[in-house]
């Protein structure tokens, strides 16, 4: 739905920010029967959600900060996500190797592992093990053997595509009646008698500004929180500390996720198996510029290389990069030592505004439930959350047997993106067999996915599809050979002009260029459509 279609419509709650937390609030509120509108200035999940380490974890290092409440919250949410989104969240076994570590430190780590298991008392995952040096080498051949003393092995989980996790929350919210608008920038609040009663929204696609009424407004803008707060309330006191983190994708993934103390400064870094790559991150540096402009820098990439190479060897070529901006509750001190706990505030100036400050990908559902409960209190509505029990759309059981259309590789690929909702894509192929043709010769993505993205997942731009409705941006060729085919399908579906078509291709290519690594590859032929 476009924001321009909502002019002078009225809702119970307006959510500003379509990242994972805002999408979670929209889903929870809509499932409680509230009239909901969600506004995202770019695309759903395009900010911090897509710039994360892609882990669903309790955060072992937060035990050192004595933040047991945060660890327990995230371990609980990890179990919930494994249950309600098994097509998008999967168990991941970690190794924390010991190099030059004192006996005291190894004993301290063993105690930490017992505590981590105790805090995840409702876990479905395997508990920890302590491995000898030989056991660690057998478990993970990538580990440099010189100086290896052993390793702690423990379980957490991975969301390989948090963009898809965000999208499924949006889809479920829409199924429950929510109006979800991307490329819709909130530009002002409507305040009457000290109470916020709505917002003015710029529809960036239609190039039209509209006014939308809401009884409660939720600021879930993440790293854009303070910018949004400056539009929604008179006080402009900064309440969010924003820090930049980058990741790089390289070849030769490890068998296990590796949690490593940086050889540069000792802070925790990760080398993770992800979509056939080694996913390496992250940095943690204060960042004051527009979060939409964040990109990996050469010094940060060099830092990651130097941080992990003594433990896993040279990373080799960087195939592509990723960067995001965290929104932390504003505190002094080193960025890595600032708590990842969140705050939810019911504002008094203006009344009717709820602020969500901070938060992590893992805890998004619980944070959204807490924020929606605040909304219900303001509206004097008593309805319980169902999001911990209700599967996300792609995790719902099939009514019929899976379609035999297409080859098994393509069917498996679609299931990895959509879960059981892949039947919706296969239904398009059933009605129009030509939509089963691949978008490019060496990847399983098909034309039907583009139409499904436009019709069912609010896909408005070529970059929306390449980066967040598919995983083409994470392939060896970054989806470039398929761009013309994708744009042609979207043009036919959305009625684009020649100018709009060219603009979309230029925009997407620019984003790909900005996240390229230091390699070059040959370009395969585009599949015929």
SESEMI-455416 format. One line per 4 residues: number of its first residue (from 1); for each residue z, y, x of C-alpha. Coordinates in Angstrom, 3 decimals, decimal comma. Example, Ala and Ser with C-alpha at 12.3 -4.5 7.8 and 13.67 -1.06 7.14 Angstrom:
! SESEMI-455416
1) 7,800/-4,500/12,300 | 7,140/-1,060/13,670 $
//
This chain:
! SESEMI-455416
1) 0,000/0,000/0,000 | -0,825/3,473/1,217 | 1,793/6,230/1,212 | -0,706/8,522/-0,519 $
5) -0,441/6,267/-3,600 | 3,297/6,951/-3,950 | 3,136/10,689/-4,678 | 6,078/11,691/-6,871 $
9) 7,134/8,083/-7,442 | 10,866/7,331/-7,493 | 12,768/4,541/-5,742 | 16,339/3,407/-5,295 $
13) 16,073/3,346/-1,489 | 13,641/4,757/1,038 | 13,670/3,111/4,489 | 12,455/5,182/7,436 $
17) 11,269/2,920/10,271 | 9,333/-0,335/9,996 | 10,665/-2,175/13,017 | 12,542/-5,442/12,620 $
21) 15,748/-3,802/11,318 | 13,982/-1,504/8,848 | 11,858/-4,416/7,641 | 15,038/-6,459/7,267 $
25) 16,651/-3,725/5,158 | 13,552/-3,488/2,950 | 13,572/-7,257/2,438 | 17,296/-7,481/1,679 $
29) 17,263/-4,527/-0,713 | 14,131/-5,692/-2,543 | 15,552/-9,207/-2,942 | 18,645/-7,646/-4,542 $
33) 16,376/-6,107/-7,153 | 16,331/-2,549/-5,796 | 13,181/-0,428/-5,926 | 12,272/-0,007/-2,247 $
37) 9,745/1,982/-0,221 | 9,390/1,401/3,529 | 7,694/3,958/5,800 | 6,538/3,271/9,370 $
41) 4,763/5,968/11,385 | 2,721/3,467/13,416 | 2,450/-0,209/12,505 | 5,196/-2,598/11,462 $
45) 6,889/-4,019/14,551 | 4,871/-1,887/16,967 | 7,840/-0,294/18,749 | 10,969/-1,903/20,170 $
49) 10,405/-5,135/18,246 | 7,205/-5,881/20,170 | 8,647/-4,618/23,473 | 11,519/-7,100/23,613 $
53) 12,177/-10,069/25,882 | 11,372/-12,229/22,825 | 14,708/-14,001/22,865 | 17,018/-14,901/20,006 $
57) 20,280/-15,216/21,887 | 23,961/-14,494/21,845 | 23,768/-12,576/25,094 | 25,715/-14,475/27,727 $
61) 26,219/-11,314/29,790 | 28,049/-9,600/26,916 | 30,917/-12,034/27,496 | 31,513/-10,201/30,784 $
65) 31,764/-6,978/28,778 | 34,356/-8,746/26,557 | 32,162/-7,947/23,542 | 33,034/-11,193/21,772 $
69) 32,265/-9,802/18,318 | 28,672/-9,004/19,321 | 28,180/-12,434/20,914 | 29,587/-14,204/17,843 $
73) 27,412/-12,126/15,468 | 24,271/-12,943/17,412 | 25,105/-16,640/17,781 | 25,602/-16,833/14,021 $
77) 22,322/-15,029/13,437 | 20,564/-17,294/15,928 | 21,476/-20,276/13,773 | 20,366/-18,519/10,593 $
81) 16,973/-17,648/12,089 | 16,451/-21,194/13,348 | 17,000/-22,283/9,750 | 15,040/-19,640/7,793 $
85) 12,157/-19,125/10,265 | 11,618/-22,377/12,205 | 7,887/-21,614/12,537 | 8,681/-18,419/14,478 $
89) 12,043/-19,146/16,160 | 12,433/-22,207/18,373 | 15,184/-23,601/20,628 | 14,899/-22,715/24,306 $
93) 16,864/-24,309/27,124 | 18,068/-21,970/29,902 | 19,030/-22,490/33,513 | 21,295/-20,083/35,366 $
97) 20,972/-21,183/39,027 | 23,588/-20,570/41,698 | 22,508/-19,180/45,076 | 25,157/-18,117/47,577 $
101) 27,759/-18,202/44,813 | 31,466/-18,579/45,551 | 33,516/-21,438/44,098 | 35,486/-18,893/42,057 $
105) 32,311/-17,472/40,529 | 31,001/-20,937/39,650 | 34,318/-21,796/37,996 | 34,184/-18,496/36,116 $
109) 30,679/-19,350/34,934 | 31,802/-22,794/33,796 | 34,576/-21,153/31,753 | 32,017/-18,718/30,324 $
113) 29,835/-21,630/29,254 | 32,730/-23,284/27,432 | 33,474/-19,976/25,702 | 29,789/-19,501/24,758 $
117) 29,749/-22,962/23,185 | 33,051/-22,247/21,409 | 31,706/-19,004/19,929 | 28,646/-20,911/18,660 $
121) 30,853/-23,469/16,873 | 28,304/-23,769/14,042 | 25,409/-24,432/16,417 | 22,640/-26,947/15,902 $
125) 21,642/-26,698/19,576 | 22,762/-28,770/22,533 | 25,836/-27,568/24,410 | 25,982/-26,586/28,069 $
129) 25,730/-28,771/31,168 | 26,584/-28,067/34,787 | 23,907/-29,350/37,161 | 24,089/-30,241/40,841 $
133) 21,591/-28,770/43,275 | 19,457/-31,899/42,956 | 19,769/-31,826/39,160 | 18,660/-28,192/39,095 $
137) 15,658/-28,968/41,324 | 14,687/-31,904/39,106 | 14,998/-29,776/35,964 | 13,059/-26,801/37,323 $
141) 10,512/-27,258/40,129 | 9,881/-23,492/40,314 | 13,326/-22,855/41,768 | 13,304/-22,152/45,488 $
145) 15,311/-25,040/47,019 | 16,738/-23,111/49,995 | 20,316/-22,118/49,216 | 20,328/-23,630/45,701 $
149) 23,865/-24,833/44,881 | 23,360/-26,001/41,310 | 22,897/-24,431/37,890 | 24,441/-23,937/34,489 $
153) 22,208/-25,177/31,681 | 22,658/-23,877/28,130 | 20,794/-23,357/24,866 | 19,500/-20,285/23,085 $
157) 16,255/-19,611/21,207 | 12,973/-17,749/21,451 | 10,858/-15,719/19,038 | 7,512/-15,914/20,815 $
161) 6,021/-13,404/18,386 | 8,687/-10,982/17,075 | 5,765/-8,983/15,676 | 5,156/-11,874/13,268 $
165) 8,881/-12,149/12,498 | 8,857/-8,477/11,518 | 5,698/-8,980/9,471 | 7,200/-11,870/7,517 $
169) 10,155/-9,685/6,534 | 7,683/-7,060/5,319 | 5,668/-9,676/3,409 | 8,793/-11,030/1,702 $
173) 9,844/-7,487/0,802 | 6,397/-6,846/-0,707 | 6,547/-10,123/-2,652 | 9,862/-8,873/-4,096 $
177) 8,235/-5,606/-5,215 | 8,749/-3,269/-2,249 | 6,132/-0,649/-1,354 | 5,562/-1,082/2,398 $
181) 3,565/1,720/4,042 | 2,537/1,722/7,693 | 0,825/4,639/9,440 | 3,013/6,809/7,213 $
185) 5,106/9,420/9,022 | 8,167/10,970/7,387 | 7,923/14,691/8,138 | 10,767/16,233/6,079 $
189) 13,684/15,474/3,802 | 14,029/16,701/0,249 | 17,635/17,886/-0,161 | 19,160/19,301/-3,324 $
193) 22,780/20,442/-3,678 | 23,792/18,799/-0,394 | 22,286/15,429/-1,276 | 19,098/13,863/0,049 $
197) 16,815/13,032/-2,875 | 13,613/12,014/-1,152 | 11,241/12,565/1,747 | 7,874/14,074/2,456 $
201) 5,482/11,621/4,063 | 2,225/12,183/5,926 | -0,234/9,375/5,223 | -1,957/9,208/8,608 $
205) -4,882/7,170/7,290 | -5,612/9,207/4,159 | -4,595/12,459/5,918 | -2,529/13,500/2,909 $
209) 1,102/14,580/2,557 | 3,103/13,347/-0,428 | 6,644/13,631/-1,760 | 8,535/10,459/-2,648 $
213) 11,909/10,411/-4,397 | 14,777/8,106/-3,465 | 18,433/7,859/-4,449 | 19,359/6,696/-0,924 $
217) 17,507/7,118/2,377 | 18,085/4,787/5,350 | 17,288/5,998/8,871 | 16,270/2,798/10,691 $
221) 13,948/4,515/13,152 | 15,331/2,783/16,270 | 14,479/4,769/19,426 | 13,026/7,492/17,181 $
225) 16,404/7,766/15,413 | 17,333/11,213/16,727 | 13,848/12,561/16,008 | 14,066/11,254/12,446 $
229) 17,632/12,540/12,072 | 16,398/16,008/13,041 | 14,095/15,883/10,012 | 16,583/14,310/7,609 $
233) 19,771/16,273/8,297 | 20,862/19,625/9,649 | 22,909/18,271/12,562 | 20,800/17,496/15,637 $
237) 23,553/16,075/17,873 | 21,989/13,164/19,801 | 23,543/9,844/18,861 | 21,133/7,398/20,484 $
241) 20,658/6,614/24,154 | 17,128/5,401/24,816 | 16,315/3,142/27,762 | 12,987/1,724/28,875 $
245) 12,344/-1,937/29,595 | 9,164/-3,635/30,778 | 7,874/-7,207/31,032 | 4,962/-8,779/32,856 $
249) 2,979/-11,927/32,084 | 1,977/-14,146/35,009 | 0,643/-17,639/35,501 | 2,680/-20,767/36,341 $
253) 5,407/-20,721/33,665 | 8,712/-22,463/34,387 | 9,794/-25,523/32,412 | 13,001/-23,787/31,349 $
257) 13,945/-20,183/30,754 | 15,574/-18,876/33,931 | 18,382/-16,309/33,867 | 18,523/-14,797/37,352 $
261) 20,629/-12,111/39,048 | 18,144/-9,572/40,391 | 17,803/-9,830/44,164 | 17,525/-6,006/44,139 $
265) 20,639/-4,923/42,248 | 22,250/-7,994/40,684 | 21,463/-7,176/37,043 | 20,291/-10,034/34,840 $
269) 16,560/-10,755/34,785 | 14,576/-13,490/33,050 | 11,609/-15,696/33,870 | 10,687/-17,420/30,609 $
273) 7,987/-19,858/29,504 | 5,996/-17,983/26,852 | 2,606/-18,832/25,302 | 1,563/-20,574/28,513 $
277) 2,681/-17,695/30,773 | 5,694/-16,819/32,868 | 7,232/-13,873/30,986 | 9,282/-11,792/33,411 $
281) 11,645/-8,954/32,566 | 13,279/-6,636/32,169 | 14,120/-3,192/33,508 | 16,710/-0,837/32,009 $
285) 16,134/2,837/32,815 | 16,964/5,934/30,805 | 13,917/7,305/29,005 | 13,729/10,664/27,246 $
289) 10,039/10,922/26,317 | 8,310/9,783/23,119 | 8,922/6,010/22,791 | 5,324/5,660/21,623 $
293) 4,096/6,677/25,082 | 6,082/4,124/27,065 | 4,151/1,956/29,522 | 4,926/-0,181/32,547 $
297) 4,857/1,622/35,891 | 3,989/0,291/39,344 | 7,567/0,774/40,695 | 8,996/-1,205/37,753 $
301) 6,525/-4,049/38,275 | 7,427/-4,069/41,967 | 11,119/-4,179/41,023 | 10,547/-7,292/38,910 $
305) 8,602/-8,975/41,708 | 11,373/-8,285/44,233 | 14,073/-9,256/41,731 | 12,863/-12,790/41,049 $
309) 10,650/-13,866/43,975 | 13,582/-15,056/46,167 | 14,418/-17,552/43,379 | 11,007/-18,623/42,012 $
313) 8,523/-17,603/44,700 | 5,734/-15,051/44,438 | 4,709/-14,229/40,875 | 1,037/-13,859/41,755 $
317) -1,252/-11,817/39,539 | 0,166/-9,769/36,702 | -2,132/-10,610/33,786 | -0,790/-7,978/31,409 $
321) 2,312/-5,896/30,813 | 4,548/-4,879/27,963 | 7,001/-2,001/27,566 | 9,506/-0,936/24,951 $
325) 12,365/1,486/24,396 | 15,830/0,341/23,351 | 17,981/2,364/20,987 | 21,606/2,151/22,132 $
329) 24,716/3,738/20,704 | 25,098/6,806/22,914 | 27,600/6,144/25,724 | 28,001/7,293/29,313 $
333) 27,666/4,934/32,260 | 24,935/2,743/33,699 | 22,316/1,823/31,103 | 22,815/-1,926/31,552 $
337) 26,558/-1,572/30,914 | 26,167/0,226/27,561 | 27,103/-1,957/24,589 | 24,338/-3,415/22,423 $
341) 26,607/-3,240/19,378 | 25,384/-1,220/16,406 | 26,844/1,395/14,099 | 26,098/1,995/10,422 $
345) 27,155/5,391/9,099 | 27,139/6,715/5,539 | 26,480/10,405/6,192 | 28,188/13,226/4,327 $
349) 25,688/15,906/5,342 | 23,532/15,261/3,497 | 25,067/12,725/1,150 | 22,861/9,762/0,301 $
353) 21,726/9,189/3,898 | 22,635/6,007/5,793 | 22,109/5,843/9,556 | 21,598/2,653/11,567 $
357) 22,265/3,253/15,264 | 21,572/0,607/17,905 | 21,182/-3,110/17,306 | 19,326/-6,093/18,769 $
361) 16,425/-8,251/17,638 | 18,710/-11,285/17,293 | 21,135/-9,584/14,924 | 18,582/-7,750/12,777 $
365) 19,203/-9,763/9,595 | 22,969/-9,318/9,716 | 22,605/-5,596/10,493 | 20,185/-5,250/7,577 $
369) 22,596/-7,038/5,261 | 25,430/-4,716/6,298 | 23,273/-1,616/5,807 | 22,013/-2,803/2,413 $
373) 25,596/-3,427/1,330 | 26,306/0,244/2,123 | 23,278/1,208/0,016 | 24,586/-0,840/-2,901 $
377) 27,985/0,826/-2,665 | 26,407/4,267/-2,862 | 24,345/3,169/-5,851 | 27,381/1,438/-7,407 $
381) 25,448/-1,817/-7,626 | 27,085/-5,220/-7,052 | 24,466/-7,688/-5,893 | 24,892/-10,154/-3,052 $
385) 22,506/-10,708/-0,172 | 20,450/-13,899/-0,182 | 18,624/-13,410/3,128 | 20,773/-15,863/5,100 $
389) 19,778/-18,713/2,777 | 16,261/-17,757/1,696 | 13,511/-18,980/4,047 | 10,976/-16,437/5,225 $
393) 7,611/-16,892/3,485 | 6,041/-19,052/6,183 | 9,033/-21,415/6,181 | 8,826/-22,266/2,491 $
397) 7,723/-25,826/1,722 | 4,129/-26,514/0,755 | 3,313/-27,295/-2,859 | 0,360/-29,423/-1,776 $
401) -0,806/-31,335/1,294 | -2,239/-29,186/4,123 | -5,957/-28,535/3,857 | -8,214/-30,734/6,016 $
405) -10,510/-27,758/6,631 | -11,124/-26,787/10,257 | -10,282/-28,705/13,406 | -6,672/-29,685/14,243 $
409) -6,425/-27,120/17,065 | -7,262/-24,269/14,701 | -4,933/-25,594/11,983 | -2,071/-25,876/14,493 $
413) -2,788/-22,360/15,754 | -2,716/-20,936/12,226 | 0,561/-22,749/11,531 | 2,090/-21,185/14,661 $
417) 1,252/-17,727/13,295 | 1,807/-18,131/9,552 | 3,783/-21,333/9,014 | 2,965/-22,712/5,569 $
421) 1,297/-19,387/4,717 | -1,616/-20,671/6,788 | -2,735/-22,247/3,492 | -3,647/-18,720/2,348 $
425) -6,013/-18,369/5,307 | -7,457/-21,831/4,728 | -8,032/-20,950/1,071 | -10,299/-18,083/2,197 $
429) -12,281/-20,558/4,291 | -12,494/-22,874/1,324 | -14,078/-20,152/-0,792 | -16,253/-18,748/2,012 $
433) -16,915/-21,399/4,700 | -18,470/-18,832/7,053 | -14,981/-17,327/7,465 | -13,989/-20,439/9,399 $
437) -16,078/-19,394/12,396 | -14,158/-18,339/15,525 | -13,830/-14,692/16,483 | -14,524/-15,593/20,113 $
441) -15,727/-18,743/21,799 | -12,619/-19,874/23,668 | -9,825/-19,012/21,217 | -8,931/-20,651/17,869 $
445) -8,669/-17,402/15,859 | -11,102/-17,253/12,932 | -12,697/-14,565/10,772 | -10,572/-15,458/7,737 $
449) -7,495/-14,192/9,559 | -8,908/-10,662/9,588 | -9,479/-10,615/5,829 | -6,058/-12,137/5,229 $
453) -4,461/-9,487/7,446 | -6,130/-6,673/5,502 | -5,483/-8,109/2,048 | -2,004/-9,575/2,504 $
457) -0,419/-7,999/5,603 | -1,201/-4,267/5,415 | -3,539/-4,348/8,430 | -5,158/-0,899/8,699 $
461) -6,420/-0,709/12,289 | -8,177/-3,006/14,734 | -5,176/-2,694/17,065 | -2,873/-3,808/14,239 $
465) -4,753/-7,094/14,118 | -5,198/-7,635/17,851 | -1,593/-6,842/18,819 | 0,466/-7,848/15,767 $
469) -1,432/-9,889/13,133 | -2,765/-12,273/15,775 | -1,877/-13,005/19,383 | -5,289/-12,057/20,753 $
473) -3,752/-9,282/22,897 | -1,812/-12,028/24,713 | -4,819/-14,140/25,653 | -6,546/-14,153/29,029 $
477) -9,291/-11,820/27,794 | -6,898/-9,706/25,663 | -9,147/-10,188/22,605 | -11,822/-7,828/23,945 $
481) -14,760/-10,163/23,219 | -13,680/-10,280/19,551 | -13,206/-6,546/18,954 | -16,679/-5,881/17,551 $
485) -16,433/-8,827/15,163 | -12,958/-7,790/13,991 | -14,065/-4,186/13,459 | -17,138/-5,317/11,492 $
489) -15,030/-7,456/9,158 | -12,511/-4,649/8,623 | -15,286/-2,135/8,056 | -16,770/-4,262/5,291 $
493) -13,377/-4,822/3,693 | -12,084/-1,231/3,975 | -15,328/0,748/3,716 | -15,165/2,440/7,109 $
497) -17,712/5,019/8,213 | -19,569/4,764/11,528 | -17,178/7,365/12,936 | -14,087/5,433/11,824 $
501) -15,474/2,211/13,276 | -16,055/3,828/16,676 | -12,646/5,487/16,573 | -10,894/2,174/15,874 $
505) -12,621/0,410/18,747 | -11,841/3,250/21,156 | -8,180/3,294/20,100 | -7,739/-0,447/20,546 $
509) -9,499/-0,518/23,914 | -7,265/2,304/25,137 | -4,125/0,356/24,181 | -5,439/-2,755/25,909 $
513) -6,293/-0,771/29,041 | -2,788/0,700/29,085 | -1,199/-2,754/29,083 | -3,627/-4,520/31,445 $
517) -2,300/-6,150/34,595 | -3,821/-6,153/38,039 | -6,472/-8,843/37,454 | -10,068/-8,946/36,280 $
521) -11,762/-11,748/34,355 | -15,246/-12,559/33,216 | -15,986/-11,845/29,586 | -17,086/-14,769/27,397 $
525) -19,734/-14,413/24,745 | -18,784/-13,249/21,269 | -19,070/-15,980/18,674 | -21,722/-15,423/16,046 $
529) -20,460/-14,413/12,626 $
//
